[in-house]
Amino acid sequence: MDIKGTLKGKLNAEELKCLPRAFEVVGNIAILEIPEELEGRKETIAEAVFAVQKNVKVVVNKIGEVEGVFRVPKVEILASKPRSFEGIPKKFIPKALTETVHHESGARYKIDVSKAYFSARLSGERERIASQVKSGEKILCLFAGVGPFAILPARKKKVKVIAVEINQDAVKYMLENIEMNKVADKVQAIEGDVAQVLPGLKGKFDRIIMPAPKNAADFLELALSKAKKGTIIHLYTFAPVEEIKTLGEKIKARCFAAKKKVEILDVRKAGEIGPYNYRVSVEIKIE
């Protein structure tokens, strides 16, 4: 039974209409976005989450949008149950209720959902990119967060990855995740602003990953300065459905203006963020 079915008889018909269609689960934490109309029913909804998601041990509610440079949501804890983290080394076991360990594609990521951005919904994108990576690649991951786009390719192939992130808390967890996933010899985490870090990086990269759709496109020209012939750039951005068809040509024109001839390999939806609005993945190859 889904959460709506579980809450029938506990919420009235109008309240049921206000229920979010879905919620995200990161590790053993469920992240809800409960509207104001259900403010007085939050605890009841949290208990229903426990009933339909047996692996969930903590339920939090977003009380603000992901905003600011660090892209971190504000959350409140609605309910919790005792938890255990089997198979996780003692030094990595979460202590705060907003901390968890998320398992994905054979990797493990420690994360505090109140301090750093992480989306389990992007697991397919991370797997897709990692499957394209070839051994020997030198990879640059910008806006790396707690490291999932950087760590997964390193677990699968013999590569070198530089991961740049401005959020100090996210970098702390990324360093733990690099160690927990045993890729310290392959992944280097750098704390800092992409705009300040990139000019000081030496050499060019075979692959550049830019998984911050809100503002990654603002740094496209800077990323191009670290690309060479054959480099693949994975750029994420937001776009309304009517603009997706022309997005590739617009990005191609920007690259041309930056004196880089490119081929747009793929433009695809990577998740709906609202009515007729999407997270979009654009794959660019430098010619």
Phi, psi and omega in degrees: 000140179276176186295326180295317178296322180295328185269357176297132184093343177255329173245149177281176186300318180293321179293321179298326178295332182276349182299136174301147182292329183204168175217160183262143176243122176244115186061237176252024179248127173265132182248111182259160171230085186273125181290163182302328182298339182249020183308318183277001184244012187299317181294322178297319179294320179299318179296325178293325177298316177302325183290325184262341179237092186294336180280346182281131180239346178223136177241124177239160180236130175291132178242020177186164179284157170294118185213174179077175182299325186275351177056044184252128177278149171273135182226155172238143179276124180265322183196156178208158176229161176302142180228157174227154181233079183293136177084355179267126178306145187307320184294341181257358184294128181299146178248313180283151180294337179274359175265148175204175171239122182259129179260131183202125175052036179085353179257163178231133182232120174276138187207143168251113187290350178263355185238340183213149181279136174205136177235117176293338182292347179266012182301320179296322177293319179297318179294320181297315180293315181301326181290341180274339185292139177250149177303141180096351182290149171253118190243138175246120179247115180262152181054052193284345180060227179273006169104008187296321180289337180272322187283320185300313176300325181290331176288331187265329187224164176276097185223171171237128184235133169251124184243122185249131181211138184271335184282115183301319179295318179298319179297321177302314180289326178298318179298320176296319182291324176299316179291315183297327180268004174058047178235026182298335179278354184241334186241128176248124178265133177237124177271126178161171177284128180309319183296332180265330183283315188301317180301336181268354180280135180270147173082179180246167185238152178279333183212136179234124182249127184232077189267042178236085190299337183294321184220006182302322182299335178294341184252015183300312182298323178294319178296322180300332180292344179253013180254156177227180178299127180095349179299138174255128176248127176257103183252131176249141179210172174257145178203142172290155188304325184288346181260352186295321182298327184261358185298318181300316181293324178294319179290322178299320179295321177296319178296319179298320178295333178270014177066036175234121175273128185226162170244131176274110184281326186195141170229119184217151173290137179233034177127139178272132181251353180178176180304117177063021176234139189224153162279130186236135176260128177239124179254126187239134176243129179281128181264000000 
